[in-house]
């Protein structure tokens, strides 16, 4: 039987690199991202199902769950960096922070809730992509880091509540992605890890299926 993976934020960066690794191994892929053009190109390359949309939209979450009635792997990779240039918490616009929580915490939980029946039936796995900003005190990263800390604790509790599943909260380390470039500049981001190398380590994790827990890929 072919395994099925649902990956958010799959049009570029780590999400696309992981989709390529899984696709090469014969997985059926359901991919989503906000940018329809980039997503369609990725889906055409991989023979995947593309469903463009915003993960904070409940109707979009419902469409994704319906597209994967049988599901072995959910990857909550979609994230929002928040306000740039990265502000100190004293100056963080609260409305923007609320939106960041919606994208980085509430949306992953909504998709988990929507896909749990399929994941339970398959004895599947969940990857929630977090960050070292969840635990490190980096100036300017308080908004983003707070949401990733919340996602880590959500994952921790979910692992206790769903012992038949594998739940990993994964810190991929710094990667040369558009998001990092937006945060620190393109020149500094260019020195970070290739997302394809990080995706290879994540692919190995999915295949090995260790016990639920926090995983650092760098």
Secondary structure, DSSP 8 states (H G I E B T S, - for coil): ---EEEEES-SSHHHHHHHHHHHHTT-EEEEE-S-HHHHHHHHHHHT-EE----TT-HHHHHHHHHHTSS-SEEEE------SSS---GGG--HHHHHHHHIIIIIHHHHHHHHHHHHHHHHT-EEEEE--GGGTS--TT-HHHHHHHHHHHHHHHHHHHH-TTSEEEEEE---BSSHHHHHHH-HHHHTTSB-HHHHHHHHHHHHHH---SEEEE--
